[in-house]
Amino acid sequence: MQNIFKQIKGDRAIWAIVTLLAIFSFLPVYSAASNLAYVGGIGSTFSYFVKHFMHLALGFAIIYGIHKVPYKYFRGLSMIMVPIVIVLLAITMLQGTTIEGANASRWIQIPVVGVSFQTSTLAAVVLMVYVARYLSKIRDKDISFKDTVLPLWAPVSLILLLILPANFSTTAIIFTMIMMLAFIGGYPIKYLALVIGTGLVALTMFILVAKAFPEQMPNRVDTWMSRIENFANGEDTEADYQIEKAKIAIASGGIQGVGPGKSVQKNFLPQSSSDFIFAIIIEEYGLLGGMFLLVLYSWLLFRIVIVSQKSDTIFGKLLVLGVGLPIVFQALINMAVAVELFPVTGQTLPLISSGGTSIWMTCLAIGIILSVSAKRQEIKDKESTEDVNPLDILSETI
């Protein structure tokens, strides 16, 4: 056991948080899966439990493997991965729009293994690493906006445009995180304002084109607009079915909850094991369960900031914030949707919700953060070794 812990590097608190979230996820996923297993007639509850376990096991393998890679290599890997991600997103757009009647233009089918993979989540991590690399490169340099268009904003815009037709919420989150990272990285505010303005114009043009040619992107723009309008109006319509069931689940939970596995709304709430699992957690574990998760994600945010501040390079600092902040931001959005503080987005609860791609990409980001932390720990250990005076050791021995 001691040999295993010796192989684990990086911030121990982050390891603990991720482990706690993973362990906690089993009970709500197992409970909520009964909706898919029995009401939907797809498989058994235990099969979903095993599937979730395998996803997490592979996720922790990803964390372990990635955190062993010196983070300096991610700088070059991001440049290689950006073209690959663009090709994958293009294939995802062209492969089709439905699987068993549901919109699946966010996923790509991996040959041989037959696993569906959501390419936009990989694109989000790769893009944040790429932006961190570029911002660290131009740090403390006098630049013009024209100088950054091709190396920075061209790949960012292309990737976001490829994600946008099928997944507006993910596009908005990635764009927001990139703006935040650019601001932290010292990118001129006047140029950021220009980028935001250009992005809003591009979004408006996209909506107008989609409205003019609805057969090319059926129902997607209408879905976004209806969700936003329903949220703004506060009216209860058929489109608000998920939110209403989520609010009933939360109201039923009270302070202590109804108990593990005793949720009623899991049988009526669509996506109860993924997008709306937070509502099921509140129903079964009450306000205490919800606060427990909120504390864990807040603790994770705190440790991410600490690791970033202690990094030995600008790239390391921006890299940690770039891949770490979206995890916490996504968690807060998922919780906000469940309590109707935010329109429905389809974002999962990181490391809690079922779903392989979400878990794997979150673990990839965690592995990158731990890689930066491990490097800092290595430098610290080396410095402490070098500071030891042989004469002091001899005198203590005598």
Phi, psi and chi 1 to 4 in degrees:
 res  aa     phi    psi   chi1   chi2   chi3   chi4
   1 MET       -  -40.9 -177.4   63.8   70.7      -
   2 GLN   -63.6  -36.1  -69.3 -178.4   -9.1      -
   3 ASN   -64.0  -35.7  -68.8  -28.4      -      -
   4 ILE   -65.1  -45.9  -65.2  176.4      -      -
   5 PHE   -66.5  -29.6  -78.4  112.4      -      -
   6 LYS   -66.9  -27.5  -73.3 -179.1  179.7  178.9
   7 GLN   -79.4  -14.4  -65.0  -61.7  -41.9      -
   8 ILE   -91.6  119.2  -64.4  176.1      -      -
   9 LYS  -111.7  175.3  -55.1  -63.1 -178.2 -179.7
  10 GLY    89.1 -173.0      -      -      -      -
  11 ASP   -66.1  115.4 -168.7  -78.9      -      -
  12 ARG   -67.4  -30.9  -64.8  -61.4  175.6   91.0
  13 ALA   -63.6  -40.7      -      -      -      -
  14 ILE   -65.9  -41.4  -67.8 -179.9      -      -
  15 TRP   -56.7  -43.3  -83.3  105.8      -      -
  16 ALA   -65.6  -43.3      -      -      -      -
  17 ILE   -62.4  -47.4  -64.9  166.6      -      -
  18 VAL   -62.1  -41.4  172.4      -      -      -
  19 THR   -64.2  -43.3  -56.9      -      -      -
  20 LEU   -62.6  -43.6  -75.2  172.8      -      -
  21 LEU   -62.9  -42.5  -73.4  171.0      -      -
  22 ALA   -64.7  -44.7      -      -      -      -
  23 ILE   -64.4  -43.4  -66.9  173.4      -      -
  24 PHE   -63.3  -30.2 -178.8   80.2      -      -
  25 SER   -66.6  -24.6   71.0      -      -      -
  26 PHE   -62.6  -43.7  -76.8  107.3      -      -
  27 LEU   -65.0  -52.2  -73.2  175.3      -      -
  28 PRO   -64.8  -35.4   18.3  -30.0      -      -
  29 VAL   -66.8  -43.4  165.8      -      -      -
  30 TYR   -62.2  -40.7 -178.1   73.0      -      -
  31 SER   -69.1  -48.4  174.4      -      -      -
  32 ALA   -69.4  -24.1      -      -      -      -
  33 ALA   -66.5  -18.1      -      -      -      -
  34 SER   -61.7  -27.3   62.4      -      -      -
  35 ASN   -63.1  -42.9  177.7   43.4      -      -
  36 LEU   -73.9  -37.8  -63.4  173.2      -      -
  37 ALA   -73.6  -45.4      -      -      -      -
  38 TYR  -103.2  -47.4  -60.8  111.6      -      -
  39 VAL   -68.8  -43.5  177.3      -      -      -
  40 GLY   -82.3  -17.2      -      -      -      -
  41 GLY    70.3   30.7      -      -      -      -
  42 ILE  -116.7  106.1  -53.1  173.3      -      -
  43 GLY    68.5 -158.2      -      -      -      -
  44 SER  -125.6  161.6   64.6      -      -      -
  45 THR   -60.6  -40.7  -55.8      -      -      -
  46 PHE   -65.5  -33.3 -175.4   70.8      -      -
  47 SER   -65.6  -34.6   67.4      -      -      -
  48 TYR   -70.2  -35.3  -75.0   99.6      -      -
  49 PHE   -62.0  -46.3  178.8   85.5      -      -
  50 VAL   -64.5  -40.6  172.7      -      -      -
  51 LYS   -62.0  -43.1 -173.0  176.8 -178.4 -179.2
  52 HIS   -64.6  -39.8 -176.1   63.9      -      -
  53 PHE   -61.7  -42.4  173.8   81.1      -      -
  54 MET   -65.9  -39.8  -63.6  -57.0  -64.4      -
  55 HIS   -60.7  -44.4  -72.0  160.5      -      -
  56 LEU   -69.1  -37.7  -77.7  172.2      -      -
  57 ALA   -61.8  -44.6      -      -      -      -
  58 LEU   -66.2  -35.8 -178.8   54.5      -      -
  59 GLY   -61.4  -44.9      -      -      -      -
  60 PHE   -68.7  -30.9  -88.1   82.3      -      -
  61 ALA   -64.6  -38.0      -      -      -      -
  62 ILE   -64.9  -44.5  -68.6  172.3      -      -
  63 ILE   -57.9  -48.2  -67.0  177.5      -      -
  64 TYR   -62.6  -45.9 -179.3   80.5      -      -
  65 GLY   -65.8  -43.7      -      -      -      -
  66 ILE   -69.9  -37.7  -66.1  -62.4      -      -
  67 HIS   -71.5  -12.7  102.1  -68.9      -      -
  68 LYS   -84.4  -13.7  -72.4  -71.5 -172.1  178.5
  69 VAL   -86.5  125.7  178.3      -      -      -
  70 PRO   -56.4  130.9  -25.8   35.3      -      -
  71 TYR   -65.4  -17.3   75.6   88.0      -      -
  72 LYS   -62.3  -25.7   64.0 -179.6 -179.2 -179.9
  73 TYR   -72.5  -21.1  -67.5  118.8      -      -
  74 PHE   -67.9  -22.8  -62.3  126.1      -      -
  75 ARG   -60.4  -49.8 -177.9 -168.6  -63.1  -92.1
  76 GLY   -74.9  -35.8      -      -      -      -
  77 LEU   -62.4  -33.5  -74.5  172.7      -      -
  78 SER   -64.2  -36.2   66.5      -      -      -
  79 MET   -68.2  -33.1  -61.5 -177.1   67.1      -
  80 ILE   -74.8  -38.5  -62.6  172.9      -      -
  81 MET   -76.2  -26.9  -73.4  -58.8  -60.9      -
  82 VAL   -58.7  -50.1  163.4      -      -      -
  83 PRO   -61.5  -37.0  -20.1   31.7      -      -
  84 ILE   -63.7  -42.9  -64.9  174.9      -      -
  85 VAL   -63.6  -40.7  162.2      -      -      -
  86 ILE   -60.8  -43.4  -69.0  173.4      -      -
  87 VAL   -63.7  -44.0  172.3      -      -      -
  88 LEU   -62.8  -41.2  -70.5  175.5      -      -
  89 LEU   -65.8  -38.7  -71.8  171.3      -      -
  90 ALA   -64.6  -42.6      -      -      -      -
  91 ILE   -63.5  -40.0  -65.8  173.8      -      -
  92 THR   -61.8  -40.5  -55.3      -      -      -
  93 MET   -64.9  -34.8  -79.1 -172.0   65.0      -
  94 LEU   -92.3  -11.4  -61.2  173.7      -      -
  95 GLN   -74.5  -20.5   75.0  160.5   -0.2      -
  96 GLY   142.7  173.6      -      -      -      -
  97 THR  -122.2  -11.3   56.0      -      -      -
  98 THR  -136.0  143.5   58.6      -      -      -
  99 ILE  -133.8  115.9  -68.4  178.6      -      -
 100 GLU    54.6   39.0  -63.5 -179.8   -6.9      -
 101 GLY    86.1   -6.8      -      -      -      -
 102 ALA  -105.7  147.6      -      -      -      -
 103 ASN   -65.1  122.4 -173.6  -66.4      -      -
 104 ALA  -129.9   26.5      -      -      -      -
 105 SER   -72.9    0.3   53.1      -      -      -
 106 ARG   -90.0  -12.7  -55.0  177.6 -175.7 -176.2
 107 TRP  -114.0  155.9  -71.7  -91.2      -      -
 108 ILE  -126.5  140.4 -173.0  172.2      -      -
 109 GLN   -87.6  121.4 -163.6   76.5   14.3      -
 110 ILE   -80.1  124.3  -59.1  176.7      -      -
 111 PRO   -60.7  159.0  -19.5   31.1      -      -
 112 VAL    72.5  -62.6 -177.1      -      -      -
 113 VAL   -76.7  -21.4  -66.6      -      -      -
 114 GLY    69.3   30.1      -      -      -      -
 115 VAL  -102.1  136.7  176.0      -      -      -
 116 SER   -84.7  136.6  -64.1      -      -      -
 117 PHE  -129.4  129.9 -174.4   82.9      -      -
 118 GLN   -89.0  104.3 -168.2  170.6   -6.2      -
 119 THR   -68.5  -26.1   50.6      -      -      -
 120 SER   -65.2  -29.6   60.0      -      -      -
 121 THR   -71.2  -38.3   55.3      -      -      -
 122 LEU   -65.5  -41.7  173.2   61.7      -      -
 123 ALA   -60.2  -37.0      -      -      -      -
 124 ALA   -62.9  -46.1      -      -      -      -
 125 VAL   -66.3  -46.9  177.0      -      -      -
 126 VAL   -60.7  -42.1  170.0      -      -      -
 127 LEU   -66.3  -39.5 -160.6   54.4      -      -
 128 MET   -65.3  -38.1  -63.0  -51.8  -65.7      -
 129 VAL   -65.9  -41.8  177.3      -      -      -
 130 TYR   -62.8  -43.9 -179.9   83.0      -      -
 131 VAL   -66.1  -40.6  172.2      -      -      -
 132 ALA   -61.3  -40.7      -      -      -      -
 133 ARG   -60.8  -46.6  179.4 -156.5   67.5   85.3
 134 TYR   -68.7  -42.2 -174.8   79.5      -      -
 135 LEU   -63.5  -37.7  -69.3  173.5      -      -
 136 SER   -68.5  -29.6   65.3      -      -      -
 137 LYS   -70.2  -37.9 -178.7 -179.3  176.8 -178.8
 138 ILE   -97.6    5.7   64.6  171.3      -      -
 139 ARG   -56.9  133.3 -178.5   78.8  171.1 -175.0
 140 ASP    64.1   23.2  -60.3  -34.1      -      -
 141 LYS  -114.6  147.4  -68.2 -177.3  179.0  179.8
 142 ASP   -81.0  116.7  -67.4  -29.7      -      -
 143 ILE  -128.6  157.1   57.7  169.6      -      -
 144 SER  -109.0  160.9   65.0      -      -      -
 145 PHE   -61.2  -36.0 -179.4   73.0      -      -
 146 LYS   -61.7  -33.2 -176.3  173.5   66.3  173.7
 147 ASP   -67.4  -25.3  -64.9  -27.5      -      -
 148 THR   -99.6   -6.8   62.8      -      -      -
 149 VAL   -62.2  -54.6  170.4      -      -      -
 150 LEU   -72.6  -49.3  -74.8  178.6      -      -
 151 PRO   -73.3  -25.4   25.3  -32.6      -      -
 152 LEU  -112.1  -61.3  177.9   60.0      -      -
 153 TRP   -80.2  -23.0  -60.5  118.6      -      -
 154 ALA   -64.2  -54.1      -      -      -      -
 155 PRO   -64.8  -35.7   18.0  -29.3      -      -
 156 VAL   -61.8  -47.6  167.9      -      -      -
 157 SER   -63.5  -42.4  -59.4      -      -      -
 158 LEU   -63.6  -44.4 -178.7   56.0      -      -
 159 ILE   -65.8  -42.8  -71.6  175.6      -      -
 160 LEU   -65.4  -37.6  -67.9 -179.0      -      -
 161 LEU   -67.1  -31.6  -74.7  173.4      -      -
 162 LEU   -74.5  -29.2  -70.8  171.6      -      -
 163 ILE   -82.6  -34.7  -62.0  174.0      -      -
 164 LEU   -52.9  -46.8  178.4   60.7      -      -
 165 PRO   -58.1  -33.3  -24.7   34.8      -      -
 166 ALA  -102.2  -17.9      -      -      -      -
 167 ASN  -150.0   83.3 -160.7  -23.4      -      -
 168 PHE   -66.2  -41.1  171.5   74.2      -      -
 169 SER   -63.3  -43.2   61.1      -      -      -
 170 THR   -64.5  -40.8  -62.4      -      -      -
 171 THR   -59.6  -45.5  -53.9      -      -      -
 172 ALA   -64.4  -40.1      -      -      -      -
 173 ILE   -66.7  -46.1  -70.3  173.5      -      -
 174 ILE   -61.4  -44.9  -63.6  174.1      -      -
 175 PHE   -61.1  -43.8 -177.8   75.7      -      -
 176 THR   -62.1  -43.6  -57.6      -      -      -
 177 MET   -65.9  -37.2  -69.4  -67.0   97.4      -
 178 ILE   -66.3  -41.8  -71.5  175.0      -      -
 179 MET   -61.9  -41.8  -67.1  -61.4  102.0      -
 180 MET   -64.9  -44.1 -175.2  179.5  -61.2      -
 181 LEU   -65.4  -39.8 -174.6   62.5      -      -
 182 ALA   -64.1  -38.8      -      -      -      -
 183 PHE   -64.6  -46.2  175.1   76.2      -      -
 184 ILE   -63.8  -35.4  -64.7  172.5      -      -
 185 GLY   -77.1    0.0      -      -      -      -
 186 GLY    87.1   15.8      -      -      -      -
 187 TYR   -68.2  136.0 -168.3   77.2      -      -
 188 PRO   -53.7  133.6  -26.9   34.8      -      -
 189 ILE   -63.4  -36.8  -63.9  178.2      -      -
 190 LYS   -63.6  -33.4   59.8 -178.4  179.2 -179.7
 191 TYR   -74.9  -35.6  -63.8  157.2      -      -
 192 LEU   -61.9  -41.1  -77.7  179.1      -      -
 193 ALA   -61.5  -38.1      -      -      -      -
 194 LEU   -66.0  -41.5  180.0   59.7      -      -
 195 VAL   -64.9  -44.1  172.2      -      -      -
 196 ILE   -62.6  -43.7  -66.5  172.2      -      -
 197 GLY   -61.7  -43.0      -      -      -      -
 198 THR   -63.3  -39.8  -55.3      -      -      -
 199 GLY   -62.9  -41.6      -      -      -      -
 200 LEU   -65.7  -38.9  -67.9  174.9      -      -
 201 VAL   -64.5  -43.7  171.2      -      -      -
 202 ALA   -62.9  -39.6      -      -      -      -
 203 LEU   -65.2  -41.6  176.7   61.2      -      -
 204 THR   -62.6  -43.9  -57.2      -      -      -
 205 MET   -63.3  -39.8  -67.8  -62.5  -64.8      -
 206 PHE   -62.2  -44.0  174.2   80.0      -      -
 207 ILE   -63.0  -42.5  -67.0  174.3      -      -
 208 LEU   -63.5  -41.9  -67.2  175.5      -      -
 209 VAL   -66.1  -41.6  171.4      -      -      -
 210 ALA   -64.0  -36.6      -      -      -      -
 211 LYS   -70.0  -34.3  -75.1  -73.6 -171.8 -180.0
 212 ALA   -74.5  -30.2      -      -      -      -
 213 PHE  -127.5   69.2  -56.1   97.1      -      -
 214 PRO   -64.7  -23.9   23.6  -33.6      -      -
 215 GLU   -69.1  -20.4   66.5  -80.0   -3.1      -
 216 GLN   -78.7  -31.6  -60.5  -61.1  -39.4      -
 217 MET  -136.0   73.1  -75.8  168.6  -78.5      -
 218 PRO   -61.9  125.4   23.5  -32.4      -      -
 219 ASN    71.8  -11.4  -57.0  -36.6      -      -
 220 ARG   -66.6  -53.7  -63.2  -50.0  -56.3  162.3
 221 VAL   -64.4  -40.1  174.2      -      -      -
 222 ASP   -61.1  -37.1  -68.8  -23.3      -      -
 223 THR   -64.2  -46.9  -60.3      -      -      -
 224 TRP   -58.4  -49.7  -51.0  -21.9      -      -
 225 MET   -65.8  -38.9  -64.1 -176.4   67.6      -
 226 SER   -66.1  -38.9   64.5      -      -      -
 227 ARG   -63.7  -44.0  -73.9  176.7  175.1  177.0
 228 ILE   -67.9  -42.1  -65.3  173.1      -      -
 229 GLU   -65.1  -43.3  -71.1  173.0   -1.1      -
 230 ASN   -62.7  -39.0  -68.3  -22.3      -      -
 231 PHE   -67.6  -41.5  174.6   78.1      -      -
 232 ALA   -69.3  -39.0      -      -      -      -
 233 ASN   -77.1  -26.3  -64.1  -26.5      -      -
 234 GLY    70.6   20.5      -      -      -      -
 235 GLU   -92.8  145.5  -62.1  178.2   -4.2      -
 236 ASP   -92.0  111.6  -63.9  -25.3      -      -
 237 THR  -125.3  179.5   64.7      -      -      -
 238 GLU   -62.4  -28.1  -68.1 -176.6    2.4      -
 239 ALA   -70.1  -17.5      -      -      -      -
 240 ASP   -94.0   15.0  -62.1  -43.5      -      -
 241 TYR   -57.0  -45.7  176.4   81.2      -      -
 242 GLN   -61.4  -45.9  -69.7  176.6  -52.5      -
 243 ILE   -64.2  -41.1  -71.4  -65.6      -      -
 244 GLU   -63.3  -43.0  -68.9  -54.5  -52.2      -
 245 LYS   -66.6  -36.4  -68.2  -59.7  179.0 -177.3
 246 ALA   -64.8  -41.2      -      -      -      -
 247 LYS   -67.5  -35.8  -70.6 -165.5  -66.4 -175.8
 248 ILE   -63.9  -42.8  -67.5  172.9      -      -
 249 ALA   -61.6  -44.0      -      -      -      -
 250 ILE   -66.0  -41.9  -68.5  170.7      -      -
 251 ALA   -65.3  -31.7      -      -      -      -
 252 SER   -73.8  -23.1  -56.6      -      -      -
 253 GLY   -71.9  -38.1      -      -      -      -
 254 GLY    63.9 -145.1      -      -      -      -
 255 ILE   -82.2  -46.9  -58.5  -63.3      -      -
 256 GLN  -103.8  -11.4  -63.5 -178.4  -19.7      -
 257 GLY    84.3  169.9      -      -      -      -
 258 VAL   -87.9   -9.3  -62.4      -      -      -
 259 GLY   113.9  152.1      -      -      -      -
 260 PRO   -58.4  130.7  -22.9   33.4      -      -
 261 GLY    78.3   -0.2      -      -      -      -
 262 LYS  -100.9   13.2  -63.6 -179.0 -179.8  179.8
 263 SER   -63.4  137.7  168.0      -      -      -
 264 VAL   -94.9  -39.7  174.5      -      -      -
 265 GLN   -71.0  -14.3  -64.2  -53.4  -45.2      -
 266 LYS   -62.1  -23.1   66.5 -175.3  178.9 -176.7
 267 ASN   -81.4  -11.1  -61.7  -46.5      -      -
 268 PHE  -121.1  -19.0  -53.2  100.0      -      -
 269 LEU   -89.3  114.0 -178.8   60.8      -      -
 270 PRO   -63.4  149.4  -20.4   32.2      -      -
 271 GLN    57.6   35.6  -52.8  -61.9  -33.0      -
 272 SER   -69.0  -20.2   58.3      -      -      -
 273 SER   -97.8   -0.6   64.3      -      -      -
 274 SER  -131.4  -86.4   53.6      -      -      -
 275 ASP   -63.9  -34.8  -61.7   -2.7      -      -
 276 PHE  -115.7   29.6  -75.6   90.9      -      -
 277 ILE   -68.4  -24.6 -163.8  169.4      -      -
 278 PHE   -63.2  -36.5 -174.8   67.2      -      -
 279 ALA   -64.8  -38.9      -      -      -      -
 280 ILE   -67.3  -38.5  -56.4  -56.9      -      -
 281 ILE   -61.6  -43.8  -69.3  172.4      -      -
 282 ILE   -63.7  -41.8  -62.4  -67.1      -      -
 283 GLU   -63.1  -41.9 -176.9  179.9    7.8      -
 284 GLU   -86.2  -33.3  -65.7 -171.9  -11.2      -
 285 TYR  -116.0    0.1  -59.0   93.9      -      -
 286 GLY    70.3 -167.4      -      -      -      -
 287 LEU   -61.5  -32.0 -179.3   62.2      -      -
 288 LEU   -63.3  -41.8  -63.7  177.3      -      -
 289 GLY   -65.0  -41.3      -      -      -      -
 290 GLY   -64.9  -40.9      -      -      -      -
 291 MET   -66.6  -34.6  -70.6  -59.0  -62.6      -
 292 PHE   -60.1  -45.5  173.6   71.8      -      -
 293 LEU   -65.4  -42.9  -79.5 -176.1      -      -
 294 LEU   -61.5  -39.5 -170.7   58.3      -      -
 295 VAL   -64.7  -41.9  167.9      -      -      -
 296 LEU   -63.0  -44.5  -75.2 -178.6      -      -
 297 TYR   -68.5  -35.2  -75.8  117.9      -      -
 298 SER   -66.9  -39.5  -60.7      -      -      -
 299 TRP   -63.8  -40.5 -172.2   17.3      -      -
 300 LEU   -62.0  -43.6  177.7   60.8      -      -
 301 LEU   -59.9  -43.4  174.2   61.5      -      -
 302 PHE   -60.4  -45.5  175.5   72.6      -      -
 303 ARG   -68.4  -34.5  -64.7  -49.3  -53.8  174.9
 304 ILE   -61.2  -45.0  -73.2  170.8      -      -
 305 VAL   -63.8  -41.4  173.6      -      -      -
 306 ILE   -62.5  -46.8  -66.9  -62.0      -      -
 307 VAL   -61.7  -40.0  171.3      -      -      -
 308 SER   -62.8  -45.2  172.9      -      -      -
 309 GLN   -66.1  -31.2  -69.9  -59.9  -47.4      -
 310 LYS   -87.6   -4.9  -70.6 -175.6  176.4 -178.8
 311 SER   -63.5  147.8  176.2      -      -      -
 312 ASP   -86.0   -6.7   58.3  -40.6      -      -
 313 THR  -135.4  159.1   64.5      -      -      -
 314 ILE   -63.1  -40.6  -63.9  -63.1      -      -
 315 PHE   -59.9  -43.2  173.7   63.5      -      -
 316 GLY   -61.5  -43.2      -      -      -      -
 317 LYS   -60.9  -48.8  -65.8  178.2 -174.3  -65.6
 318 LEU   -70.9  -34.0  -65.4  176.6      -      -
 319 LEU   -62.2  -46.2  178.6   63.2      -      -
 320 VAL   -62.4  -45.6  170.0      -      -      -
 321 LEU   -66.9  -38.2  -66.3  176.4      -      -
 322 GLY   -63.9  -41.7      -      -      -      -
 323 VAL   -94.5  -19.2  -60.3      -      -      -
 324 GLY   -88.3  -43.8      -      -      -      -
 325 LEU   -59.5  -39.3  -68.1 -178.4      -      -
 326 PRO   -60.0  -28.8  -27.0   36.0      -      -
 327 ILE   -63.5  -50.4  -61.7  174.4      -      -
 328 VAL   -68.3  -39.8 -179.3      -      -      -
 329 PHE   -61.6  -42.9 -169.2   67.2      -      -
 330 GLN   -64.3  -39.7 -178.6  179.4  -31.3      -
 331 ALA   -61.9  -43.8      -      -      -      -
 332 LEU   -65.0  -38.3  -65.7  176.0      -      -
 333 ILE   -65.2  -44.1  -72.0  178.9      -      -
 334 ASN   -58.3  -45.2  180.0  -82.8      -      -
 335 MET   -65.1  -41.3  -63.6  176.2 -175.9      -
 336 ALA   -64.2  -36.7      -      -      -      -
 337 VAL   -64.3  -42.0  168.4      -      -      -
 338 ALA   -63.7  -32.3      -      -      -      -
 339 VAL  -100.7   14.1  -62.5      -      -      -
 340 GLU    61.2   39.1 -155.0  178.4   11.0      -
 341 LEU   -97.8   -3.4  -69.2  176.8      -      -
 342 PHE  -151.6  146.9 -150.4   76.9      -      -
 343 PRO   -63.0  157.6  -18.9   30.0      -      -
 344 VAL   -61.0  129.2  177.1      -      -      -
 345 THR  -120.6  -23.8   60.8      -      -      -
 346 GLY    83.1   14.9      -      -      -      -
 347 GLN   -85.9  136.6  -62.4  -62.7  -43.1      -
 348 THR   -83.5  167.8   57.5      -      -      -
 349 LEU   -92.6  111.8 -168.3   59.0      -      -
 350 PRO   -54.0  130.3  -25.8   34.7      -      -
 351 LEU    68.2    0.1  -64.6  171.6      -      -
 352 ILE  -111.5  -51.5  -61.9  -68.3      -      -
 353 SER   -64.8  150.8  -61.9      -      -      -
 354 SER   -73.0  158.7   61.4      -      -      -
 355 GLY   126.5  118.7      -      -      -      -
 356 GLY   -66.0  -49.0      -      -      -      -
 357 THR   -60.4  -45.3  -54.3      -      -      -
 358 SER   -59.8  -45.6  173.5      -      -      -
 359 ILE   -64.7  -45.6  -68.6  173.6      -      -
 360 TRP   -65.3  -42.4  -60.9  -26.9      -      -
 361 MET   -72.4  -32.6  -66.9  -57.1  103.3      -
 362 THR   -64.9  -41.5  -59.9      -      -      -
 363 CYS   -66.6  -35.5  -71.0      -      -      -
 364 LEU   -60.2  -45.1  173.2   62.4      -      -
 365 ALA   -64.5  -41.6      -      -      -      -
 366 ILE   -62.2  -41.0  -65.9  -66.6      -      -
 367 GLY   -61.1  -39.0      -      -      -      -
 368 ILE   -65.0  -43.1  -67.2  173.4      -      -
 369 ILE   -60.9  -44.3  -64.8  170.7      -      -
 370 LEU   -67.6  -29.4  -70.1  171.7      -      -
 371 SER   -64.3  -42.9  173.6      -      -      -
 372 VAL   -64.7  -43.0  177.5      -      -      -
 373 SER   -64.5  -38.7  178.0      -      -      -
 374 ALA   -64.5  -36.7      -      -      -      -
 375 LYS   -64.6  -41.6  178.2   61.1  177.0  177.5
 376 ARG   -64.0  -40.6  172.8   58.2 -175.1  170.7
 377 GLN   -64.6  -38.4 -178.6  179.7  -27.8      -
 378 GLU   -64.1  -43.0  179.2 -175.8  -27.1      -
 379 ILE   -64.5  -41.8  -66.0  174.1      -      -
 380 LYS   -63.7  -43.4 -174.4  176.7  179.7 -179.3
 381 ASP   -64.5  -38.5  -67.3  -18.3      -      -
 382 LYS   -66.2  -41.7 -175.3  177.8  179.6 -179.6
 383 GLU   -64.2  -40.9  -70.3  174.3  -10.3      -
 384 SER   -66.4  -33.5   61.9      -      -      -
 385 THR   -70.0  -41.1  -57.1      -      -      -
 386 GLU   -69.3  -27.3  -68.6  175.5  -11.1      -
 387 ASP   -75.9  -12.7  -69.6  -19.9      -      -
 388 VAL   -74.8  125.4  175.2      -      -      -
 389 ASN   -90.7  123.0 -169.4  -31.4      -      -
 390 PRO   -56.1  -33.9  -23.5   33.6      -      -
 391 LEU   -66.2  -33.9  -66.3  177.2      -      -
 392 ASP   -65.1  -41.4  -66.6  -21.8      -      -
 393 ILE   -62.8  -41.9  -61.4  176.6      -      -
 394 LEU   -63.9  -43.2 -179.6   60.1      -      -
 395 SER   -66.0  -37.6   62.4      -      -      -
 396 GLU   -66.7  -35.2  -69.3  176.7    3.4      -
 397 THR   -67.6  -42.7  -55.7      -      -      -
 398 ILE   -65.9      -  -63.5  173.5      -      -
